[in-house]
Amino acid sequence: MRLMMFCALNAGKVTPISQIAHAGNMKQAHLAKIANTLAADGFIETVRGRRGGVRLARPAESISVGAIIARTEAGAGFVECIDRATNTCPLIDCCRFRSALDRALAAFIAVLDEYTLADLVAGGDQLRRALGLPPMIDAGDPMARPLPNGRPR
């Protein structure tokens, strides 16, 4: 979510994974794997080359938080039986706990589906500061635009 929130706050701009990893206190290699998953699912675009990085593939208002979590996190490592391919539990065929977990995870995702990425970053000046991004520019006030060094006028 930190990668997605960073991209939403930096809308339209390509940002190197290394910068997002540093700002979000994440390991770059781990973040690159997450970025590949998010790109494959159409949440972000990746740009190769010297000025490469990532950016949102569509407006933050159209990206459901539940969809992001369902793809990247839900069930991952929660309990072994969620992933039938790696499950070794001998109770898999007769245990009712799995069906209870399936319902609980569906309810969890349903609540997150009520929120968009834009909802998470609305009024995001504090988030911008925490991630090392310059303050928002007020398009109607040229004096509110930051100087090239990122400081306000």
Steps between C-alpha positions, in 0.01 A plus 500: 500500500794735561605463137146567379453796735833648391398470134160657574664795674746534212229461234618483141868504587732205451686427822791258537435198723812592697348838596172343610683229694709760682201724575288210623776324695472186284750266341544584133508136384175421682335815365607411145318166531189674627524753216513216246183348646321836506608572142383159378159575654480844337524711816830662404713542189871434494737709293840359408820690448707764667195708591293193575284411792130461571183706488128434537344336197165668561354768728517433875122551517450186291728272702331303777703437814332160529615404151860588585495305825319203348773471240805568715423402859176319577569162648874519436657315788188539714447126528652219303175362357416817307739395225410147395817473293729529803269357766624201701223495762346153523161653589455691173219281370291491818581818698231767525744768611596572138141588403475735800826665394379532142190687623703720734747593226213577260348734762840663555540567127139623474569771760822603322307514170310795648818708472702618204866587486392865470316469833823390670702799377235775517638809670837331490738779600609306809547185288697702246734627772542148644598373154731792423279649229454877462170652619204510263492785253189716513431546127311824568781663698834532316671597827395165653709311245822363646834631385710263288674382818160387636469775760185715510531861389 
